[in-house]
Amino acid sequence: MLCVSNPAPITMTVGPIDRRPLSQVAAAAPFTGNAVPVLIVPGIDNSGPAHWQTLWENGLPEAERVEQADWARPRLADWTASLAEAIRDRPGAVLVAHSLGCALVAHLLNITGGRGVAAALLVAPADVDDSGRTRRLAPDFAPMPRAAFPVPTIVAASRDDPFVSFGRAQAFAGHWGARFVDLGHAGHVNVDSGHGPWPEGRALFDDLVRGCGAFDGLSGEHAD
């Protein structure tokens, strides 16, 4: 288990906190508008066949995984280039990231200003500033970008995630101007923590997509 030790200091900035129970979010009708392009952005070692990201990829009609040449040894420049290419191929995409994929999205948005991205759902963002496993395997992903995101974003985090403290995850969301969702005690929100299809997460995704009505055709550009 990763021990959080001496991460880079971060000033707490509290963004909008979604205090609705997940059951209330899930009770809303699923998004039924036109299919939108979705890019699945996994973290280290990819997401296996039983992971919720893979199940969503198989279940969402316009979903596609961002493939990386080396899943075990991430290099920021290579991973960013792969994500940028995927966005060019699928403009107006909603990004669905997990773990290190969240840091990748943060770097990408910091570089591109959100061009071609409609929105982002970031789940269990691994703390790349921590000195544990994530930092050892992906040292050039640090420091975590802290500039406000130019697209609507939800950050969903657990209170007992071994790869990020709850306070750090909430602070990241605050810096990014993201809506923050408390998942309770949900581990790293993966297969090991018992998350398969994860319908509550899918409800968050649907809620995010519905909220993109302020965007012109989900193109990533604000409507006039």
C-alpha positions in Angstrom: 0.0 0.0 0.0 1.2 3.5 -0.9 2.0 5.6 2.1 1.5 9.4 1.5 4.7 11.0 2.7 5.8 14.6 2.3 3.9 15.5 -0.8 4.5 19.0 -2.3 2.6 21.5 -0.2 -0.7 22.6 -1.6 -2.9 25.5 -0.5 -6.5 24.4 0.0 -8.8 26.0 -2.5 -12.4 24.7 -2.1 -14.3 24.4 -5.3 -17.9 23.6 -5.8 -18.7 20.5 -3.7 -21.5 18.3 -4.8 -23.2 17.3 -1.5 -26.0 15.3 -3.1 -26.0 11.5 -2.3 -24.9 9.4 -5.2 -28.2 7.7 -5.1 -29.9 11.0 -5.9 -27.6 11.6 -8.8 -28.2 8.1 -10.1 -31.9 8.6 -9.9 -31.8 11.2 -12.7 -32.7 10.0 -16.1 -29.7 8.8 -18.2 -28.4 11.2 -20.8 -30.4 10.5 -23.9 -29.1 13.2 -26.3 -27.0 12.5 -29.4 -24.0 10.3 -28.7 -21.0 12.3 -27.8 -17.4 11.2 -28.4 -15.8 9.8 -25.2 -12.1 9.1 -24.6 -11.2 6.6 -21.9 -7.9 7.7 -20.2 -6.5 4.9 -18.0 -3.6 5.1 -15.6 -0.5 3.0 -15.1 -0.8 -0.6 -16.3 -4.0 0.2 -18.3 -7.5 -0.8 -17.2 -8.3 -4.6 -17.4 -11.4 -6.3 -18.8 -13.4 -6.0 -15.5 -12.5 -2.4 -14.8 -15.4 0.1 -15.0 -13.4 2.1 -17.7 -13.4 -1.0 -20.0 -17.0 -1.8 -19.3 -18.0 1.8 -20.1 -15.8 1.7 -23.3 -17.8 -1.4 -24.4 -21.1 0.1 -23.4 -20.9 3.7 -24.7 -21.5 3.8 -28.5 -18.9 6.6 -29.1 -16.2 5.6 -26.6 -12.6 4.8 -27.5 -9.6 4.2 -25.3 -6.5 6.3 -25.5 -3.8 3.8 -26.2 -0.2 4.2 -24.8 2.9 2.5 -26.2 4.2 1.7 -22.7 1.6 1.3 -20.0 4.1 0.2 -17.3 6.6 3.0 -17.7 4.7 6.2 -18.4 6.5 9.1 -20.0 4.6 12.4 -19.9 5.6 13.6 -23.3 4.6 10.3 -25.0 1.4 9.9 -23.1 0.4 13.6 -23.8 1.1 13.1 -27.5 -1.2 10.1 -27.6 -4.0 11.9 -25.8 -3.6 15.0 -28.0 -3.7 12.8 -31.2 -6.9 11.1 -29.9 -8.5 14.4 -29.3 -7.7 15.6 -32.8 -9.3 12.5 -34.1 -12.4 12.9 -31.9 -13.0 16.7 -31.4 -15.5 17.6 -28.7 -14.7 14.5 -26.7 -15.6 14.0 -23.0 -12.5 12.7 -21.2 -13.0 9.9 -18.6 -9.8 9.5 -16.7 -8.7 7.3 -13.8 -5.7 7.5 -11.5 -2.6 8.7 -13.4 -4.8 9.4 -16.3 -6.2 12.3 -14.3 -2.8 13.9 -14.0 -2.3 13.4 -17.8 -5.6 15.2 -18.5 -4.5 18.1 -16.2 -1.2 18.4 -18.1 -3.0 18.3 -21.4 -5.5 21.0 -20.5 -2.7 23.1 -19.1 -0.9 22.9 -22.5 -3.8 23.2 -24.9 -6.3 25.3 -23.1 -8.9 22.7 -23.6 -9.1 22.9 -27.3 -11.2 20.0 -28.7 -12.3 18.9 -25.2 -15.9 19.3 -24.1 -15.6 18.1 -20.4 -13.7 15.8 -18.1 -14.6 13.2 -15.5 -11.6 12.5 -13.3 -11.8 9.6 -10.9 -9.4 8.8 -8.1 -6.6 11.2 -9.2 -3.2 9.7 -8.3 -1.1 12.2 -6.3 2.0 12.6 -8.6 3.6 14.9 -6.1 3.8 12.1 -3.5 7.0 10.1 -3.1 5.4 6.7 -3.3 4.8 4.3 -6.2 3.2 6.8 -8.6 6.1 9.2 -8.3 8.6 6.4 -8.8 7.0 5.1 -11.9 6.0 8.4 -13.4 8.4 11.0 -12.1 8.0 13.5 -14.9 4.2 13.8 -14.2 5.1 16.0 -11.2 4.3 18.6 -10.2 0.6 18.3 -10.6 -0.8 21.3 -12.6 -2.9 23.6 -10.5 -4.2 26.1 -13.1 -8.0 26.3 -13.4 -9.4 24.1 -16.1 -11.1 25.7 -19.1 -13.8 22.9 -19.4 -16.5 21.6 -17.1 -14.9 18.9 -14.8 -16.0 16.6 -12.1 -13.4 15.2 -9.7 -14.6 12.1 -7.8 -12.5 10.9 -4.9 -12.5 8.3 -2.2 -11.8 8.8 1.5 -9.5 5.7 1.7 -7.7 5.8 -1.6 -4.1 4.5 -1.1 -2.8 6.7 -4.0 -4.1 10.1 -2.9 -5.4 11.5 0.4 -8.9 12.8 0.4 -7.7 16.3 1.3 -5.3 16.4 -1.6 -7.9 15.3 -4.0 -10.3 17.9 -2.8 -7.5 20.6 -3.1 -6.8 19.5 -6.7 -10.4 19.9 -7.5 -10.5 23.4 -5.9 -7.5 24.6 -8.0 -9.0 23.2 -11.2 -12.4 24.8 -10.5 -13.9 21.3 -10.7 -17.1 20.0 -9.1 -16.0 17.7 -6.3 -17.8 14.5 -5.4 -17.1 12.5 -2.2 -17.3 8.8 -3.0 -17.0 7.8 0.6 -14.8 4.7 1.4 -14.3 3.4 -2.2 -10.6 2.6 -2.3 -8.9 3.4 -5.6 -12.3 2.9 -7.4 -11.0 -0.1 -9.4 -11.6 -3.8 -9.5 -9.6 -4.4 -6.3 -12.1 -2.1 -4.4 -15.1 -3.9 -5.9 -16.0 -1.5 -8.7 -17.1 -3.3 -11.8 -19.7 -1.5 -14.0 -20.0 1.2 -11.3 -23.4 2.6 -12.1 -23.0 5.5 -9.7 -20.0 6.7 -11.7 -22.0 6.3 -14.9 -24.6 8.6 -13.4 -22.0 11.2 -12.7 -20.9 10.9 -16.3 -24.5 11.4 -17.5 -24.9 14.4 -15.2 -21.7 15.9 -16.6 -22.7 15.4 -20.2 -26.2 16.9 -19.6 -24.4 20.0 -18.1 -22.5 20.5 -21.3 -25.5 22.2 -22.8 -23.6 25.5 -22.5 -21.3 24.3 -25.2 -22.0 24.5 -28.9 -22.5 20.9 -30.0 -20.0 19.7 -27.3 -17.3 21.0 -29.5 -15.3 22.4 -26.6 -16.1 25.9 -27.6 -18.5 28.1 -25.6 -21.6 29.0 -27.5 -22.2 32.7 -28.2 
